[in-house]
Amino acid sequence: MQPRYTEPGTADRPTQRAKSGAAGSEVKPQEKAKETTQKSVEFAYNAPQAKSVVVAGSFNNWDAKKTPLQREGDRWKARIPLAPGRYEYRFVVDGHWITDPNSKETVRNDYGSTNSVLVV
């Protein structure tokens, strides 16, 4: 195999990624617009005896481990940024899926129970 030809000085020429900062920290215009339209939404659940509380929904692909809430006294809370839209979610309390009792709207799901609805 023959060695590849490179122009003198090209090896130390910064790449586009290196110019943008550490590990691609540059924010693209469309991402910047997305960030500014997102709203910080607080999820809270009262469960003094719970060992863990997670919120899972259409905003995180129903991942029961992705968005844990943090204990604050008897309540569990998490703030997450969400773009405007309609989302369905449930709390997972110690492994049990629970509809938010404070949700103003719910819809039936395919599992015989209901999902809470959040409109941002």
C-alpha positions in Angstrom: 0.0 0.0 0.0 1.3 3.4 -0.9 1.4 6.2 1.7 -1.3 8.9 1.3 -0.1 12.2 0.1 -0.9 15.2 2.3 0.0 18.8 1.6 2.6 20.3 4.0 0.9 21.9 6.9 -2.5 20.2 6.4 -2.0 17.9 9.4 -2.0 20.9 11.8 -4.9 22.7 10.1 -7.8 22.7 12.6 -10.9 20.7 11.6 -14.4 22.2 11.7 -15.1 20.3 14.9 -12.0 21.6 16.6 -12.9 25.1 15.6 -16.3 24.8 17.2 -15.1 23.9 20.6 -14.8 20.8 22.8 -16.7 17.8 21.5 -19.0 19.7 19.2 -20.3 22.2 21.7 -21.2 24.6 18.9 -25.0 25.1 18.8 -26.5 25.1 15.3 -29.1 27.8 14.5 -32.0 25.3 14.3 -30.9 23.7 17.7 -30.6 27.2 19.2 -34.2 28.0 18.1 -35.3 24.7 19.5 -33.7 25.4 22.9 -35.3 28.9 23.1 -38.8 27.4 22.4 -38.5 24.7 25.1 -40.1 25.3 28.5 -38.8 23.9 31.8 -41.6 21.7 33.1 -41.7 20.4 36.7 -43.0 16.9 37.4 -43.8 16.3 41.1 -45.2 13.3 42.9 -46.0 12.9 46.6 -44.7 9.5 47.8 -43.0 9.7 51.3 -42.4 5.9 51.5 -41.1 5.5 47.9 -37.5 4.4 47.3 -37.5 5.7 43.7 -39.8 7.7 41.4 -39.3 8.1 37.7 -41.4 9.9 35.0 -41.7 8.1 31.7 -43.6 9.3 28.7 -43.8 10.2 25.1 -41.1 12.8 25.6 -38.5 10.2 26.7 -39.7 7.1 24.7 -41.4 5.7 27.8 -38.0 4.9 29.3 -38.6 3.9 33.0 -35.0 4.7 33.9 -34.2 7.9 31.9 -35.8 10.7 34.0 -35.6 10.0 37.7 -37.1 12.4 40.2 -35.2 13.6 43.2 -36.5 13.4 46.7 -37.3 16.7 48.4 -38.9 15.9 51.8 -42.0 13.8 51.1 -42.2 14.9 47.5 -40.2 13.8 44.4 -39.4 16.4 41.7 -37.7 16.7 38.3 -37.5 19.6 35.9 -37.1 18.8 32.2 -37.1 21.0 29.1 -39.9 20.3 26.7 -40.8 21.8 23.4 -44.4 23.0 22.9 -46.7 20.0 22.3 -49.0 17.4 23.8 -47.3 14.6 25.9 -48.5 11.5 27.7 -46.7 10.3 30.7 -46.9 8.1 33.9 -44.9 7.9 37.1 -43.0 4.7 37.9 -43.0 4.4 41.7 -40.9 1.6 43.0 -41.5 -0.3 39.7 -45.2 0.3 39.6 -46.7 2.5 36.8 -49.0 5.1 38.2 -51.2 7.8 36.6 -50.5 11.3 38.0 -53.3 11.9 40.4 -52.9 15.7 39.9 -53.2 15.5 36.1 -56.1 17.6 34.7 -56.4 15.3 31.7 -56.0 11.6 31.1 -56.4 9.2 28.1 -56.9 5.5 28.0 -53.8 3.4 27.0 -53.3 0.0 25.5 -52.6 -1.6 28.9 -56.1 -1.1 30.4 -55.2 2.0 32.4 -54.8 5.7 31.8 -51.9 8.0 30.9 -51.7 11.5 32.2 -51.7 14.3 29.6 -49.5 17.4 29.6 -49.8 20.2 27.2 -46.8 22.5 26.9 
